[in-house]
């Protein structure tokens, strides 16, 4: 089981964020929106992330704490800003403090989530953005977002390139960790691979064991997570919960739609969290908040090497009046 961690989006840090992001600051570039007849996707390079995703004419399913991100570029901030949306982190959270030598396990490393990114390629159906080279890990990140025609699918190709290997950094494995802040769903479903290296269906990653919030499904090949079942005065009294699984997909279930994220789980890969998909849920007096997270296998990158991980997003119309077991079978068949 992973060690206990603090994972809090609302906290600000007293650390000088600008000192952590010593790379050259790019000129902020404003958001780019891709659309087809079914869905839209907005990427804001100035914060290095997706900031809007949903059906045409329907609400945004990404949780955003600063709505100006949808139409405005942001200058680099002096301190870490948890804007929400979909972002990347480059290493296991338990290692952040040791990697940078200060600051604990929050805020995220300033390599990727902080500096302005730039657009390096785009067309009517795709856009590629690139980060500056990070000063601590020597990484450059690229993210290619592509809308499939006449489809609700988005293909996100994330790549880390190591230009230099700074002293002492060779001991820390690198992983591509995509973190999607989502509008709170009714509940979540997760695939659980039969090839997982454990008998349990999940690992508890933060606070108490969320067993009271988990229902195992389909002979322990999937689970349901009741994200609305914890918090003050609720079944499990913990403001934050996090669990991790080995599997190929995660799904946030809304009233009319399902936000499905799919990846390819490699049973032979190294996963420091003992999971390659994770769900984070926060419940407080300010309401609910959920993250859907996908992690690549960790690798020890040398200078000149790169690694890639692909994540597929799809909106699936929610079937009415079917049990979770059948819904799991249908989502597993979505390709």
N, C-alpha and C positions, 0 to 999 in steps of 0.2 A: 504494500500500500504506500502511496506517495506521502511524503511528509506534509504536515499541516501548512497551509498557505493562506495569506490574506489576498483577496481578489476583490477590490472595491473600486468601482468606476467613479464614484462621486468625490473621492478624496483627492486633494491637491497636494503636491509635494513641495517641501521647502528647498529641494535641490535646484540648482541652477540648470534648467533644461538646456539653455543655449550652450553651456559648457560641455554637456554630454553630446550635443549635436555639432561638433566642431567642423563638420564638412561644409563646403561652400553652400550657401543658401541660394536656391534657385529663385528666379522671379516667379511669384505666385501665378498659376494659371487657373482660370475658372472652369466650372463644370462642363462636361460633355454628356449629352443625352443620346442614347441609342434607342431606337424603337422599331417595332414591326407592327403588324395589325393586331397583335395580341398583348404584348408586354412592352414595358419601357425599363431602361436601366440608366442611371446617372452616375458618372464617375467624376469625382473632384480631385484632380491631380495635386492641388495645393495641400491636401491632407492625406493623399495616397490611399484612397479607399473608394468603394462604392457607397453612395449616400442615398440612393432611391431605387427601389425595385418593386414592381407590382404590375397588375394588369392595367391596360390602357383605360383611363377613366376611373380607376379604383385607388384606394389609399395606399400609401407607402408601407411596405411590410418591414422596412429597416427602421430600427429605433435611432432617432437623431436627437441629440441634446441641443443643437444649435441649428435652427431651421434655415438660417442664411446660407448654410453649406449647399443648399439646393440650387442657389443662383449666384453665389459670390465666392471668389477666391479668398484664401486666408493667408496672411503673412505668418512666418514662423513665430511660434509663441515662446516666451521666456520659460514657461513651465509646462509640464505635460497637460494636455487637454484631452479629456475623454469624450470625443465628439460622437461616439457611436458609429453606426454603419458597419461596413465589412472591412477589416484591416488585417495586416500580417504582423506576426512576431517571430523572431528567429531562433529562440532557444527555450528550453524548459524553464518554467518560472522559478523553480527551486534553485536554479543556477544564476539568476540575474544579479543577485547581490555580489556573488563571488566574481562573476565576469567583469563587472565594472568597478568592483572594489569599494562600493559604498551604496547607500540608498535602500538596502533591503530588497524585498521581492516585489516592490511597487515603487514607482511607476515602471512601465515597460522599458526595455533597452531603447536607447535613442537612435539605434541604427536605422530603423525602418519607420516606426510609428512616431512621427514628429516632424522631420524636415519636409520641405516642399519637394514633391516629385515633379517630373516633366513628362509631357506627351512625346513619345518617340515614333509613333506610327498610328494611323487611324484611317478608317473608311466609313461608309454608311452603316456597316454592320459590326465593326470592331474598333477598339481603341487599346493601345498598349502604353502603359506609363512606367516610368523608371525612377528609382530613388537615387539620391546621391550616394557616394561611397561612405559607409559608416566608419567612424573613427575608431571604434572599439574592436569590432569583429572583421573589418575589412571587406564587408559584403556590399554588393549592389543587387537590388531586387528589381525584377520586372514582373508586371502583371498584365496579361492579355485577356481582355473581356470580349467575348464574341456572342452575338445573338444569332441563333439559328433561324433561318427563314420559315415563316408560317408555323411557328412553334412557340411554346412557352419556355424553351430551354436557353440557358446561358452557359457557355463553357468558359471557365476561368483557368488560365494556365499561369501558375506562379513559378518563377525561377529565381534562385539565388546564385550569383556568380561571386566567387572570392577572388578579388584582384590582388590582395596582399594577405599574408598571414602574420598578423602582429605577434610580437613576443608574448608568450604565455597562453595564447589563444588556441594552440593546437590541441590542448587537453579537453576542450569543450566541444561536444558534438553539436552540429547545426541541424535544425529541423524547420520545415515550413509549416507554420501554425496559422491557419486562417480562422479568424474570430468574427462571427456575424452577430452583431447586436440586433435582435429582432423585437418587433412589437409583441407583447405578451400573447401567446396562443392559449387556447383552451387546455391543451396538454401536448406532450411530445411522444413520438414513437422512435425507437432506435433498433436498427439491425444488430444482431449478436451473432458473430460468425461461429459456426461449428468448429472452425480451425483455430479458435482462440487458445492460448496457452494456459488456461485456467478453467476450473469447473464453474466458478461463479459467473454470473452474466454481466457484472459491473464491478468497478472499484470505487469506493468513496474517496473523494479527493479533497474535501473541505468540510470542516465542522463534523457533526455527528453522522452516523451511518443513515442514509436516507431510505432505509428498507420500507418504512411505512408509506413512502411515496412511490414505490416501484411495484409494478405488477409484471411478472414474467409471462410471456406469451409464446404460443406455437412451439411447445416442447423446448423452451429456453433458447430459442433462436431469435427472439426479439423481446423488447420490453416496452412498457408504458411508464412514463414519468409524469406524475401529477404535480406540475410546477406550482399550481395554485393552492396546494395543500399544506404549505408551511408558512411561517411568519408569526407575528404576535397573535396569541390566542387561537392558533390553529393546531392541526394535528401534530406537526413537528415544529417545535418552537425554535426556529433558527432563521435569522434573516437571510442567510446565504446557504445554498446547497450546490454541490458539484459532484457529478459522477462521470466516470469514463468507461467506455466499452471498446471492444475490438469488433469492427463491423464495416459494412460498405455504405450505409446511409443513415441519415437522421431526418426526421420530418416534424415540422411544427404544424399543428392542426388548428385551423381557424374555422369560423362558422361556415364559410362557403368554399374556402380554398385550403390547399395543403402546400406548404413551402418545403419542398424536398431537396436535400443536398446529398449528392452521391460522390463517392471516391472509390478507389481500388485498394482494399486492404491487402497488404503483403504479409503473410504469416511469418516470413523469414526476417522481417525488418526489426530494427532496434527501436523500441518505444519507451523512453525513460519514464513516462507517466503510467506505464502498464495499460495503455489505451491509445487508440488512434482516432476515436471520436469522443467528444465530451459535451456535456450539457451543464451550463451554469445558470442558476436561478437565484434571483434576489427578490425578497419580499419585505417591504417596509411600509411605513405610513404614507410614503410617496408613491406607492403602487408597485406593480410587478415589472420585472425586467428579466429577459432571457438572452443567453448567448448559445448559438449553435457553433461548435468548434470542430475543425478537422485538422489532424496533424499528420505530416508525412513521417516516414521512418527517419531516424536521426543518422547523420553521416559526418565523418571527420573530413572536412573539405581542406585540401591543400590549395595553395595559390595557383590560380589558373583553372581550377575545377569549378563545376557547377552542378546544381541539382534542380529537379523540376517536380512539381506535384500539380495534378489537374483535379479540379472540383467542378461538378455539374450541378447547376441549379435548375429546378423545374417547378412550375406551378401546376398542380393537379387539382381538378375540380373535385371537391369533397363529395363522395357518395353519401346518400342519406340512409340512415337506419340500417347500417350493417355493423356487426361486431368488430372489435379491434383485430381479432384473429384474421378475419377476411380482409380487412383493410391492410394489414401487414402483407398478406399474400399479393395483393394488387400493387402495393408500393414496391415490393421486391421484384415484380415483373416489369416495372417501368424502366425502360432503357432508352 
